[in-house]
Amino acid sequence: MRRQHILKLISPLQSLQWLVLTIFTWLAPLAAQGLTFEFDYSLDSSGFFSGGLGPIKRAALEAAAKVWGNLITDEIGAINPIGGRGYYDLYGIHPETGEVERLDRNPSIPGNTLRVYVASQPMDAQTLAKGGPGGYAWAPSGRNRSPIIANISRGESGITRPGSTRELDLKQDFAPWGGVISFNSEYQDFHWNHRLKVPADKIDFYATCLHELGHVLGIGTSETWEQQVSGNAFQGPHAVQAYHLAGGNGDIPLIGDLSHWSYSVKSFDLLGNRKYTPLMFASATDGVRGQITQLDAMVLKDIGWDIIQINGIQAEPVSLSVTRQSGRITLSFESETGRTYELLTSINMRDWTVTEQRTGNGSTLEWILDTNGSQAFWKVQAR
């Protein structure tokens, strides 16, 4: 039997109020197509990412970040310092001590960028790494709370109440400042070089990085994930679609921690060619390089990220109620929460163009169209 290691995770932090010393940060930015990961190695005092293997470890981590970044097309706002006596603090579980600490005060994080603090600490023998998004604390400068709201929501409308710092009870979006990943300093038997084939007796460090970055992005760790868990299964419509495409039925089963796919779950690769164990499965196996599957990618849509079109994930036609009045047509339909709906237009019923998109909220949605006396055809599809 092949040896397996459980990949544990850090739960997301809520607003915290502890005060600790400000930490100097050394940032190493990494560009990606839609999302940039800015890795901060300043807390790595033990030198996990330095020394002879340091550059190889960093290269694997940064390569994993590029894969996730190239999938995500979301545009999230910058995080900016709060002037005067105000502040916006980054909190997280320190990747070396395991204690909740303030990691930075009044940071500057560019738009479309997540900051990820990385280091290592001793863990039990069955744990390879821990990862998850960070929390925050804040105080306004005067009565103007707009800069605080902008930092919390990062420009996404489904996180806070309109004009308020108070978060929604049921969020429709997820846009953290970033998070923390800690690797097991006691485990030194990884296959480190992501450019080489994984030997049969080694665990792949690159795949471990991929997995933990998935947790930073909110898979298994965000409130938007938790909102879609019922019993021991995940119900997000986009992920369920990918699960069914690979032969699954019903909702997607989870293991006991309710943060990882069950051992029985399979999914197609991103190209739709072969079935694999999904990346966000709870274990890593010797000799195997885990990869992001359609299921791992589509769950990002369910928890609030915009992503590229995934090959093989077909749109479904939507049943419409149509009314006509004074040169206008109203298309109405019942939506599913979190699902993406597209309005398509054509002049010949052969060539269709997506002209608008909306996210379902569980209620009736409608598009009101002005015909302008010209011939046109419309349809709505769901993804």
C-alpha positions in Angstrom: 0.0 0.0 0.0 1.3 3.4 -0.9 2.1 5.8 2.0 -0.2 8.8 2.4 0.1 12.0 4.4 -2.9 14.0 5.5 -2.9 17.7 4.4 -4.4 19.7 7.2 -5.5 23.3 6.9 -5.9 26.6 8.8 -9.4 27.8 9.3 -10.1 31.4 8.2 -9.7 34.0 10.9 -12.3 36.6 11.9 -11.6 40.2 12.9 -9.1 40.1 15.7 -8.0 42.7 18.2 -4.6 41.5 19.6 -1.7 43.9 19.4 1.8 42.7 18.6 5.0 44.3 17.1 4.9 45.4 13.5 7.0 43.1 11.3 9.3 44.3 8.5 8.3 42.6 5.3 10.4 41.6 2.4 8.1 40.9 -0.6 8.8 38.8 -3.7 6.0 39.5 -6.2 4.9 36.9 -8.8 2.8 37.9 -11.8 0.0 35.8 -13.2 -2.6 36.2 -15.9 -5.5 37.2 -13.6 -4.2 37.0 -10.1 -0.8 37.8 -8.6 0.6 36.0 -5.6 3.1 38.1 -3.6 5.1 35.7 -1.4 6.5 37.1 1.9 9.4 35.1 3.2 10.3 37.5 6.1 8.9 35.2 8.8 11.0 32.3 7.6 13.7 32.7 10.3 14.5 29.0 10.3 15.6 29.2 6.6 13.2 26.7 5.1 13.2 28.7 1.8 16.9 29.6 1.9 20.1 27.6 1.8 21.0 25.2 -0.9 17.4 24.0 -1.7 15.9 27.4 -1.1 15.7 28.5 -4.8 14.3 25.1 -5.8 11.6 25.3 -3.2 10.7 28.9 -4.1 10.5 27.9 -7.8 8.0 25.1 -7.0 5.9 27.4 -4.9 5.9 30.1 -7.5 5.1 27.7 -10.3 2.1 26.4 -8.4 0.9 30.0 -7.9 1.1 30.6 -11.6 -1.3 27.7 -12.3 -3.9 29.1 -9.9 -3.3 32.7 -11.1 -3.9 31.7 -14.7 -7.3 30.2 -13.9 -8.6 33.3 -12.1 -9.9 36.3 -14.1 -11.4 38.2 -11.1 -10.4 41.8 -10.6 -10.1 42.7 -6.9 -9.2 46.1 -5.5 -6.0 47.2 -3.8 -5.5 47.3 0.0 -4.2 50.7 1.1 -2.9 52.2 4.3 -5.4 54.0 6.5 -4.3 57.6 7.3 -4.3 59.4 10.6 -4.9 57.3 13.6 -6.7 54.7 11.7 -5.3 51.3 10.7 -6.0 48.1 8.8 -4.1 45.1 10.2 -3.4 41.7 8.7 -3.7 38.9 11.1 -2.9 35.3 10.6 -1.5 32.1 12.2 2.3 32.8 12.3 3.8 30.1 9.9 6.6 29.4 12.4 5.0 29.7 15.8 1.5 28.6 15.1 0.2 31.6 17.1 -2.3 34.1 15.9 -0.4 37.3 15.4 -0.6 40.6 13.6 1.5 40.2 10.5 1.4 43.8 9.2 -0.2 47.2 9.9 -1.5 49.4 7.1 0.0 47.3 4.3 0.0 48.3 0.6 -1.2 45.3 -1.5 -1.8 46.0 -5.2 -5.1 45.2 -6.9 -5.5 41.6 -8.2 -2.8 40.5 -5.7 -2.8 38.2 -2.7 0.0 38.3 -0.2 1.0 34.9 1.2 3.3 34.5 4.2 5.3 31.3 4.1 7.6 29.5 6.5 7.8 26.2 8.4 7.2 24.7 11.8 7.3 21.3 13.4 4.2 19.3 12.8 3.0 15.7 13.5 4.4 13.1 11.2 1.3 12.8 9.1 1.0 16.5 8.3 2.8 17.9 5.3 1.6 21.5 5.5 -1.2 23.9 6.7 -2.7 26.7 4.7 -5.6 29.2 4.7 -6.7 32.8 4.3 -5.9 35.5 6.8 -8.1 37.7 9.1 -7.9 41.4 9.8 -8.6 44.1 12.4 -9.2 47.8 11.8 -9.9 51.2 13.2 -11.2 54.2 11.1 -9.5 57.6 10.8 -12.3 59.9 11.8 -15.8 59.1 10.6 -14.9 58.2 7.1 -15.0 54.4 6.9 -14.9 54.2 3.1 -11.1 53.2 3.0 -11.8 50.4 5.5 -14.8 49.1 3.5 -12.6 49.1 0.4 -9.9 47.1 2.1 -12.4 44.5 3.5 -14.4 44.0 0.3 -11.6 44.7 -2.2 -14.3 46.1 -4.5 -16.5 43.0 -4.4 -20.2 43.7 -3.7 -21.0 40.4 -2.1 -18.9 40.7 1.1 -20.1 43.7 3.1 -23.4 45.4 3.5 -23.7 48.5 1.2 -21.8 51.4 2.7 -20.9 49.4 5.8 -17.9 47.6 7.3 -20.3 45.0 8.6 -20.0 41.7 6.6 -23.0 40.1 5.1 -24.5 37.1 6.9 -24.5 35.2 3.6 -21.6 36.3 1.5 -21.6 35.9 -2.3 -18.0 36.8 -2.8 -14.5 36.0 -1.4 -11.6 38.4 -1.7 -9.1 38.1 1.1 -5.9 40.0 1.5 -4.1 36.7 1.2 -3.1 34.2 3.8 -0.5 31.9 5.4 1.1 28.6 4.5 3.3 26.6 6.8 5.3 23.5 5.8 6.3 20.7 8.2 9.9 21.5 9.1 10.3 17.9 10.3 9.5 16.4 6.9 12.5 16.7 4.6 11.8 13.8 2.2 9.9 15.8 -0.5 10.6 15.6 -4.2 11.6 19.3 -4.4 12.3 20.0 -8.1 9.0 20.6 -9.9 10.7 20.4 -13.3 11.6 16.7 -12.8 9.4 13.6 -12.7 8.3 12.6 -9.2 10.1 9.4 -8.0 7.9 6.5 -6.9 9.0 6.8 -3.3 8.6 10.6 -2.9 5.9 13.1 -2.1 5.8 16.0 -4.5 6.4 19.4 -3.0 4.9 21.3 -6.0 1.6 19.4 -5.6 1.6 20.2 -1.9 2.1 23.9 -2.7 -0.8 23.7 -5.2 -3.1 22.2 -2.5 -2.3 24.7 0.2 -2.7 27.6 -2.2 -6.2 26.2 -2.9 -7.0 26.6 0.8 -5.6 30.2 0.7 -8.1 30.8 -2.1 -10.9 29.7 0.2 -11.5 26.1 -0.9 -12.5 24.4 2.3 -11.7 27.4 4.4 -14.0 30.3 3.4 -17.4 31.3 4.7 -18.7 31.0 1.1 -17.5 27.4 1.1 -19.2 26.7 4.5 -22.5 28.2 3.3 -22.7 25.5 0.6 -22.0 22.5 2.8 -25.0 20.5 4.0 -24.4 17.5 6.1 -21.2 15.9 4.8 -21.5 17.2 1.2 -20.8 20.3 -0.9 -23.7 21.7 -2.9 -22.2 24.5 -5.0 -23.8 24.3 -8.5 -20.6 24.8 -10.5 -18.6 22.1 -8.6 -21.6 19.7 -8.7 -21.7 20.1 -12.5 -18.1 19.1 -12.8 -18.6 16.2 -10.4 -21.6 14.9 -12.5 -19.6 15.3 -15.7 -17.1 12.8 -14.3 -19.9 10.3 -13.4 -20.8 11.5 -9.9 -24.4 11.7 -8.6 -26.0 14.1 -6.2 -24.0 16.5 -4.0 -20.2 16.1 -3.7 -19.2 14.0 -0.6 -16.6 15.4 1.8 -14.5 13.8 4.5 -15.1 14.4 8.2 -13.3 17.8 8.3 -15.8 19.1 5.7 -13.0 20.9 3.9 -11.7 18.2 1.5 -13.3 16.1 -1.2 -14.0 12.5 -0.2 -11.7 9.7 -1.2 -14.3 8.4 -3.7 -14.6 11.6 -5.7 -13.1 11.8 -9.2 -12.9 14.6 -11.7 -11.7 15.2 -15.2 -8.5 17.1 -15.8 -8.8 20.7 -17.0 -8.8 19.6 -20.7 -11.5 17.0 -20.0 -9.4 14.1 -21.2 -8.8 11.8 -18.2 -10.3 11.3 -14.7 -8.1 11.9 -11.7 -8.4 12.2 -7.9 -9.0 16.0 -7.4 -6.2 18.1 -6.0 -8.3 19.2 -2.9 -8.5 15.6 -1.7 -7.1 15.2 1.8 -4.0 13.1 1.1 -0.8 13.1 -1.0 0.5 9.8 -2.4 4.1 8.8 -3.2 5.1 9.2 -6.8 2.0 11.2 -7.9 2.0 14.8 -9.0 -1.4 16.1 -8.1 -3.1 18.6 -10.5 -6.0 21.0 -10.5 -9.0 19.2 -11.9 -12.2 20.6 -13.3 -13.8 20.1 -9.9 -11.1 22.1 -8.1 -11.4 24.9 -10.7 -15.2 25.1 -10.8 -15.5 25.3 -7.0 -13.7 28.6 -7.2 -16.8 30.0 -9.0 -19.0 28.7 -6.2 -17.0 30.5 -3.5 -16.8 33.8 -5.3 -14.0 33.9 -7.9 -14.3 34.5 -11.6 -12.4 32.0 -13.7 -11.6 31.2 -17.3 -13.9 28.9 -19.3 -13.2 25.3 -18.5 -13.1 22.8 -21.4 -16.0 20.3 -21.4 -18.1 22.3 -18.8 -21.1 22.8 -21.0 -23.7 25.6 -20.5 -27.3 24.5 -19.9 -30.3 26.2 -21.5 -32.6 28.0 -19.1 -36.4 27.9 -19.3 -37.7 31.4 -19.7 -40.9 33.3 -19.2 -41.3 35.9 -22.0 -43.5 39.0 -21.9 -43.8 41.7 -24.6 -44.9 45.3 -24.1 -44.3 48.6 -26.0 -41.4 47.4 -28.1 -39.7 45.7 -25.1 -39.2 42.0 -24.3 -38.8 40.8 -20.7 -37.1 37.5 -20.1 -37.7 36.1 -16.6 -36.3 32.9 -15.0 -35.7 31.3 -11.6 -32.1 31.4 -10.6 -29.9 29.2 -8.4 -27.7 30.9 -5.9 -24.1 31.3 -7.1 -24.7 30.0 -10.6 -23.7 32.2 -13.6 -26.3 33.1 -16.2 -25.5 34.4 -19.6 -27.7 36.4 -22.0 -26.8 35.5 -25.7 -27.9 37.5 -28.7 -28.0 36.5 -32.4 -29.4 37.9 -35.7 -29.5 34.6 -37.5 -29.8 31.9 -34.8 -26.5 30.4 -35.8 -23.9 32.8 -34.4 -24.5 33.7 -30.8 -22.7 36.3 -28.6 -22.7 36.6 -24.9 -23.8 40.1 -24.1 -24.4 40.1 -20.4 -23.8 37.9 -17.3 -25.5 37.7 -13.9 -25.0 35.7 -10.8 -28.0 33.8 -9.4 -29.3 34.7 -6.0 -32.1 32.1 -5.6 -34.8 34.5 -6.8 -36.4 35.4 -10.1 -34.0 37.3 -12.4 -35.0 39.2 -15.6 -33.5 40.9 -18.6 -35.5 43.7 -20.2 -34.6 44.0 -23.9 -35.4 46.9 -26.3 -36.0 45.4 -29.8 -35.7 48.8 -31.6 -37.8 47.4 -34.4 -35.0 45.1 -35.6 -34.9 41.4 -35.9 -33.0 39.6 -33.1 -33.0 36.4 -31.1 -32.1 35.9 -27.5 -31.5 33.0 -25.2 -30.2 32.4 -21.6 -27.9 29.7 -20.5 -26.5 28.7 -17.1 -23.0 27.6 -16.1 
